[in-house]
Amino acid sequence: MAPIWWHSFLAQGAYFTIYYIFLFTQSYVNVWRVNHARSGTGSLEFSKIKYSSPDVAAIKYSASYAGAGGRAALVMDRTVGNFLEQQAPFLAATWLHAALVPGGTSRAAAFGAAYVASRAAYPFLFYAGHPWLQLATVPGYLAIWCQLGLVVAATAQRAP
């Protein structure tokens, strides 16, 4: 019989999986809306999307970003929004990695530093638009998911 903490760990893993599914789906639906408004095709062509452009912002985020300072407001609203969206997964992954992976504290610190650097670059890369934004988001996701993968591997070795 598996220890009680194992069930809690599985529940948390399921929670974070659903969390990311919801976040990515939210973005995909809005990319579809942008493409549909532009061409009527409704295809998911990410290469044609520049998230910081006013027409994309009007569809994906709201029309409130039009006018003076709108683009800067959008950049900072999304910077804060993305930071908060990723806060719980980052903190949980880092603490679980440091606590449950043998010798994980120094690696957790390195992953943490990479993650913080990706968050610091986010507003500049969001302003630059797609695909540059991926240089901020992908390393952050990798830092989270690599740590969670190492936690899964370490705890699976201990499971009966």
Backbone as CSV, one residue per row, in Angstrom:
resi,resn,N_x,N_y,N_z,CA_x,CA_y,CA_z,C_x,C_y,C_z
1,MET,0.852,-1.189,0.000,0.000,0.000,0.000,0.888,1.239,0.000
2,ALA,0.554,2.198,-0.846,1.339,3.433,-0.957,1.114,4.311,0.270
3,PRO,2.147,5.033,0.702,1.978,5.937,1.837,1.011,7.071,1.499
4,ILE,0.423,7.656,2.517,-0.600,8.685,2.324,-0.060,9.894,1.565
5,TRP,1.213,10.248,1.771,1.765,11.405,1.072,1.794,11.174,-0.430
6,TRP,1.887,9.913,-0.860,1.939,9.613,-2.280,0.637,10.027,-2.965
7,HIS,-0.499,9.774,-2.317,-1.790,10.166,-2.886,-1.903,11.678,-2.974
8,SER,-1.402,12.366,-1.973,-1.410,13.824,-1.993,-0.540,14.343,-3.134
9,PHE,0.593,13.715,-3.327,1.490,14.092,-4.410,0.816,13.896,-5.766
10,LEU,0.127,12.776,-5.945,-0.580,12.523,-7.203,-1.679,13.553,-7.428
11,ALA,-2.380,13.924,-6.371,-3.434,14.938,-6.496,-2.839,16.283,-6.907
12,GLN,-1.697,16.644,-6.317,-1.052,17.900,-6.700,-0.574,17.852,-8.144
13,GLY,-0.036,16.730,-8.547,0.398,16.584,-9.938,-0.765,16.735,-10.901
14,ALA,-1.897,16.143,-10.572,-3.093,16.281,-11.405,-3.560,17.734,-11.425
15,TYR,-3.497,18.390,-10.277,-3.901,19.795,-10.190,-3.070,20.658,-11.133
16,PHE,-1.751,20.519,-11.071,-0.890,21.343,-11.917,-1.041,20.991,-13.396
17,THR,-1.314,19.743,-13.708,-1.557,19.361,-15.097,-2.802,20.063,-15.627
18,ILE,-3.882,20.026,-14.864,-5.117,20.705,-15.270,-4.896,22.214,-15.356
19,TYR,-4.158,22.757,-14.414,-3.854,24.192,-14.393,-3.223,24.625,-15.710
20,TYR,-2.206,23.888,-16.158,-1.540,24.237,-17.406,-2.439,23.980,-18.612
21,ILE,-3.231,22.951,-18.585,-4.172,22.717,-19.688,-5.104,23.911,-19.826
22,PHE,-5.617,24.409,-18.708,-6.509,25.568,-18.750,-5.780,26.808,-19.279
23,LEU,-4.558,27.062,-18.812,-3.823,28.246,-19.264,-3.544,28.193,-20.761
24,PHE,-3.058,27.053,-21.239,-2.744,26.934,-22.657,-4.011,26.998,-23.509
25,THR,-5.082,26.375,-23.046,-6.337,26.410,-23.792,-6.871,27.832,-23.883
26,GLN,-6.756,28.580,-22.796,-7.190,29.979,-22.804,-6.454,30.745,-23.904
27,SER,-5.161,30.561,-23.988,-4.376,31.247,-25.007,-4.745,30.759,-26.404
28,TYR,-4.888,29.455,-26.597,-5.206,28.910,-27.914,-6.555,29.407,-28.422
29,VAL,-7.539,29.468,-27.536,-8.858,29.951,-27.947,-8.756,31.390,-28.434
30,ASN,-7.984,32.203,-27.744,-7.855,33.596,-28.151,-7.040,33.751,-29.433
31,VAL,-6.054,32.901,-29.657,-5.333,32.920,-30.935,-6.298,32.551,-32.053
32,TRP,-7.146,31.558,-31.815,-8.156,31.194,-32.807,-9.065,32.384,-33.100
33,ARG,-9.478,33.108,-32.055,-10.346,34.274,-32.237,-9.658,35.345,-33.077
34,VAL,-8.377,35.589,-32.825,-7.634,36.588,-33.593,-7.565,36.170,-35.055
35,ASN,-7.175,34.934,-35.316,-7.069,34.464,-36.698,-8.425,34.474,-37.397
36,HIS,-9.456,34.110,-36.677,-10.798,34.115,-37.261,-11.218,35.543,-37.624
37,ALA,-10.944,36.490,-36.756,-11.294,37.885,-37.026,-10.509,38.441,-38.216
38,ARG,-9.273,37.994,-38.385,-8.440,38.508,-39.475,-8.763,37.867,-40.814
39,SER,-8.978,36.561,-40.817,-9.087,35.869,-42.101,-10.350,35.052,-42.268
40,GLY,-11.048,34.813,-41.201,-12.238,33.973,-41.273,-11.931,32.490,-41.276
41,THR,-10.645,32.110,-41.227,-10.308,30.688,-41.265,-10.370,30.043,-39.891
42,GLY,-10.029,30.785,-38.872,-10.036,30.231,-37.528,-8.895,29.274,-37.252
43,SER,-7.880,29.251,-38.106,-6.751,28.354,-37.884,-5.850,28.904,-36.774
44,LEU,-5.026,28.029,-36.227,-4.120,28.426,-35.146,-2.726,28.697,-35.710
45,GLU,-2.570,29.824,-36.375,-1.294,30.190,-36.974,-0.565,31.159,-36.057
46,PHE,0.244,30.604,-35.160,0.926,31.424,-34.170,1.962,32.356,-34.779
47,SER,2.520,31.989,-35.913,3.562,32.820,-36.518,3.025,34.171,-36.984
48,LYS,1.719,34.286,-37.160,1.130,35.542,-37.617,0.591,36.383,-36.465
49,ILE,0.807,35.940,-35.245,0.262,36.636,-34.080,1.375,37.409,-33.385
50,LYS,1.150,38.678,-33.147,2.053,39.484,-32.327,1.215,39.955,-31.143
51,TYR,1.422,39.314,-29.993,0.545,39.511,-28.843,0.488,40.952,-28.362
52,SER,1.522,41.719,-28.616,1.522,43.099,-28.131,0.915,44.080,-29.138
53,SER,0.439,43.606,-30.294,-0.164,44.529,-31.246,-1.573,44.909,-30.778
54,PRO,-2.007,46.133,-31.067,-3.303,46.604,-30.555,-4.498,45.774,-31.004
55,ASP,-4.514,45.273,-32.259,-5.679,44.506,-32.690,-5.763,43.160,-31.985
56,VAL,-4.620,42.544,-31.720,-4.611,41.294,-30.960,-5.041,41.571,-29.527
57,ALA,-4.514,42.628,-28.953,-4.874,42.978,-27.579,-6.366,43.247,-27.450
58,ALA,-6.954,43.898,-28.460,-8.381,44.206,-28.409,-9.222,42.934,-28.371
59,ILE,-8.760,41.878,-29.049,-9.504,40.623,-29.068,-9.139,39.749,-27.875
60,LYS,-7.848,39.573,-27.642,-7.427,38.633,-26.606,-7.625,39.184,-25.203
61,TYR,-7.365,40.438,-25.004,-7.384,40.972,-23.642,-8.573,41.883,-23.391
62,SER,-8.812,42.848,-24.216,-9.993,43.711,-24.181,-9.670,44.954,-24.988
63,ALA,-10.678,45.710,-25.283,-10.476,46.929,-26.060,-9.929,48.059,-25.202
64,SER,-9.781,47.831,-23.914,-9.360,48.911,-23.019,-7.901,49.316,-23.200
65,TYR,-7.150,48.613,-24.038,-5.746,48.952,-24.235,-5.532,49.890,-25.414
66,ALA,-6.588,50.363,-26.016,-6.462,51.303,-27.127,-6.084,52.674,-26.585
67,GLY,-5.419,53.467,-27.399,-5.088,54.833,-27.001,-3.701,54.957,-26.413
68,ALA,-3.413,56.165,-25.936,-2.078,56.488,-25.417,-1.718,55.590,-24.245
69,GLY,-0.536,55.039,-24.297,-0.029,54.204,-23.208,-0.649,52.821,-23.147
70,GLY,-1.535,52.520,-24.095,-2.226,51.234,-24.078,-1.296,50.048,-24.219
71,ARG,-0.322,50.175,-25.110,0.599,49.050,-25.313,1.450,48.816,-24.073
72,ALA,1.921,49.880,-23.439,2.715,49.732,-22.208,1.861,49.127,-21.101
73,ALA,0.594,49.557,-21.018,-0.308,49.001,-20.003,-0.537,47.518,-20.247
74,LEU,-0.732,47.142,-21.519,-0.915,45.740,-21.860,0.320,44.927,-21.481
75,VAL,1.494,45.437,-21.840,2.736,44.718,-21.533,2.851,44.477,-20.032
76,MET,2.606,45.489,-19.238,2.769,45.323,-17.802,1.629,44.513,-17.180
77,ASP,0.414,44.644,-17.703,-0.682,43.805,-17.200,-0.392,42.334,-17.461
78,ARG,0.094,42.019,-18.654,0.414,40.625,-18.965,1.648,40.160,-18.210
79,THR,2.591,41.054,-17.951,3.773,40.678,-17.165,3.343,40.257,-15.767
80,VAL,2.521,41.075,-15.142,2.037,40.746,-13.797,1.138,39.509,-13.840
81,GLY,0.243,39.450,-14.829,-0.642,38.292,-14.949,0.119,37.001,-15.120
82,ASN,1.110,36.989,-16.011,1.895,35.787,-16.230,2.704,35.426,-14.991
83,PHE,3.229,36.437,-14.329,3.995,36.198,-13.104,3.125,35.503,-12.063
84,LEU,1.903,36.001,-11.884,1.000,35.408,-10.901,0.488,34.041,-11.338
85,GLU,0.267,33.858,-12.644,-0.178,32.560,-13.153,0.838,31.469,-12.860
86,GLN,2.105,31.816,-12.933,3.164,30.824,-12.770,3.731,30.763,-11.345
87,GLN,3.287,31.639,-10.480,3.842,31.721,-9.125,3.666,30.418,-8.343
88,ALA,2.450,29.912,-8.248,2.209,28.691,-7.464,2.961,27.489,-8.023
89,PRO,2.913,27.232,-9.344,3.684,26.092,-9.850,5.188,26.237,-9.612
90,PHE,5.715,27.452,-9.796,7.144,27.652,-9.584,7.530,27.398,-8.127
91,LEU,6.809,28.005,-7.214,7.147,27.845,-5.793,6.982,26.392,-5.337
92,ALA,5.885,25.762,-5.746,5.676,24.363,-5.362,6.769,23.462,-5.936
93,ALA,7.078,23.635,-7.222,8.097,22.799,-7.855,9.456,22.994,-7.195
94,THR,9.802,24.231,-6.900,11.109,24.512,-6.307,11.223,23.934,-4.903
95,TRP,10.194,24.123,-4.092,10.244,23.599,-2.722,10.185,22.071,-2.706
96,LEU,9.339,21.481,-3.539,9.284,20.024,-3.608,10.616,19.448,-4.085
97,HIS,11.213,20.092,-5.066,12.503,19.627,-5.581,13.577,19.711,-4.500
98,ALA,13.624,20.824,-3.800,14.633,21.001,-2.745,14.418,20.008,-1.604
99,ALA,13.157,19.707,-1.287,12.862,18.848,-0.139,12.897,17.361,-0.447
100,LEU,12.526,16.958,-1.652,12.333,15.534,-1.927,13.390,14.884,-2.815
101,VAL,14.150,15.691,-3.544,15.172,15.126,-4.426,16.504,15.137,-3.692
102,PRO,17.144,13.983,-3.565,18.446,13.952,-2.890,19.432,14.920,-3.553
103,GLY,20.018,15.786,-2.746,20.950,16.790,-3.250,20.278,17.854,-4.100
104,GLY,18.984,18.025,-3.933,18.222,18.905,-4.810,18.286,20.377,-4.476
105,THR,18.837,20.744,-3.330,18.786,22.161,-2.960,19.605,23.038,-3.904
106,SER,20.787,22.601,-4.288,21.602,23.436,-5.178,21.000,23.482,-6.584
107,ARG,20.439,22.346,-7.049,19.789,22.352,-8.360,18.527,23.202,-8.324
108,ALA,17.783,23.147,-7.221,16.577,23.972,-7.091,16.944,25.452,-7.164
109,ALA,18.074,25.804,-6.555,18.529,27.204,-6.616,18.898,27.592,-8.042
110,ALA,19.543,26.689,-8.775,19.912,26.981,-10.166,18.666,27.107,-11.048
111,PHE,17.720,26.179,-10.883,16.461,26.293,-11.615,15.748,27.592,-11.249
112,GLY,15.787,27.943,-9.974,15.147,29.177,-9.511,15.765,30.406,-10.148
113,ALA,17.078,30.427,-10.244,17.761,31.569,-10.858,17.394,31.686,-12.336
114,ALA,17.345,30.556,-13.039,16.956,30.573,-14.454,15.519,31.052,-14.604
115,TYR,14.654,30.604,-13.700,13.254,31.006,-13.761,13.121,32.509,-13.529
116,VAL,13.791,33.020,-12.522,13.710,34.452,-12.215,14.247,35.275,-13.395
117,ALA,15.312,34.818,-14.021,15.842,35.525,-15.195,14.814,35.549,-16.325
118,SER,14.098,34.428,-16.521,13.076,34.402,-17.572,11.929,35.352,-17.247
119,ARG,11.573,35.473,-15.983,10.511,36.413,-15.595,10.980,37.861,-15.774
120,ALA,12.250,38.135,-15.486,12.773,39.496,-15.639,12.780,39.922,-17.105
121,ALA,12.988,38.975,-18.009,13.013,39.283,-19.442,11.614,39.376,-20.041
122,TYR,10.618,38.865,-19.348,9.263,38.759,-19.901,8.717,40.077,-20.462
123,PRO,8.743,41.199,-19.730,8.120,42.410,-20.298,8.787,42.878,-21.595
124,PHE,10.085,42.748,-21.684,10.799,43.178,-22.884,10.476,42.274,-24.075
125,LEU,10.398,40.973,-23.804,10.121,40.023,-24.873,8.641,40.020,-25.255
126,PHE,7.761,40.305,-24.304,6.344,40.465,-24.642,6.177,41.673,-25.562
127,TYR,6.856,42.749,-25.245,6.802,43.958,-26.074,7.293,43.659,-27.492
128,ALA,8.351,42.841,-27.601,8.894,42.476,-28.916,7.927,41.590,-29.689
129,GLY,7.071,40.857,-28.993,6.057,40.029,-29.633,6.516,38.613,-29.904
130,HIS,5.623,37.880,-30.558,5.874,36.489,-30.891,6.795,36.440,-32.112
131,PRO,7.786,35.609,-32.203,8.124,34.483,-31.351,9.079,34.821,-30.207
132,TRP,9.483,36.080,-30.090,10.452,36.453,-29.048,9.946,36.146,-27.644
133,LEU,8.648,36.264,-27.451,8.066,36.001,-26.132,8.383,34.592,-25.646
134,GLN,8.538,33.674,-26.580,8.845,32.286,-26.192,10.186,32.175,-25.459
135,LEU,11.083,33.135,-25.702,12.373,33.111,-24.993,12.220,33.396,-23.507
136,ALA,11.090,33.958,-23.113,10.819,34.181,-21.691,9.949,33.084,-21.112
137,THR,8.977,32.612,-21.883,8.034,31.643,-21.320,8.580,30.216,-21.309
138,VAL,9.197,29.779,-22.381,9.656,28.388,-22.457,10.687,28.062,-21.372
139,PRO,11.719,28.880,-21.136,12.645,28.548,-20.048,11.956,28.482,-18.682
140,GLY,10.977,29.345,-18.458,10.242,29.297,-17.191,9.479,27.997,-17.037
141,TYR,8.768,27.587,-18.097,8.042,26.316,-18.055,9.008,25.149,-17.872
142,LEU,10.146,25.191,-18.558,11.125,24.109,-18.414,11.665,24.028,-16.989
143,ALA,11.918,25.166,-16.374,12.408,25.164,-14.986,11.390,24.522,-14.057
144,ILE,10.123,24.801,-14.278,9.073,24.205,-13.445,8.949,22.713,-13.721
145,TRP,8.787,22.350,-14.989,8.522,20.958,-15.333,9.733,20.053,-15.122
146,CYS,10.937,20.552,-15.310,12.123,19.736,-15.011,12.190,19.413,-13.526
147,GLN,11.903,20.417,-12.705,11.914,20.168,-11.267,10.832,19.161,-10.873
148,LEU,9.638,19.322,-11.419,8.566,18.377,-11.104,8.906,16.976,-11.604
149,GLY,9.539,16.876,-12.760,9.964,15.571,-13.264,10.978,14.905,-12.359
150,LEU,11.915,15.688,-11.840,12.901,15.139,-10.910,12.246,14.719,-9.594
151,VAL,11.240,15.458,-9.169,10.503,15.080,-7.953,9.773,13.764,-8.185
152,VAL,9.116,13.627,-9.331,8.409,12.383,-9.649,9.390,11.214,-9.666
153,ALA,10.522,11.393,-10.311,11.518,10.320,-10.379,12.030,9.947,-8.996
154,ALA,12.321,10.942,-8.162,12.848,10.666,-6.816,11.804,9.995,-5.938
155,THR,10.567,10.439,-6.032,9.528,9.830,-5.179,9.110,8.465,-5.698
156,ALA,9.178,8.245,-6.998,8.841,6.929,-7.548,9.828,5.882,-7.071
157,GLN,11.082,6.283,-6.876,12.086,5.343,-6.370,11.800,4.924,-4.934
158,ARG,11.131,5.802,-4.171,10.819,5.508,-2.773,9.488,4.786,-2.605
159,ALA,8.619,4.862,-3.608,7.295,4.264,-3.497,7.401,2.741,-3.434
160,PRO,6.555,2.138,-2.620,6.614,0.673,-2.491,6.174,-0.039,-3.750
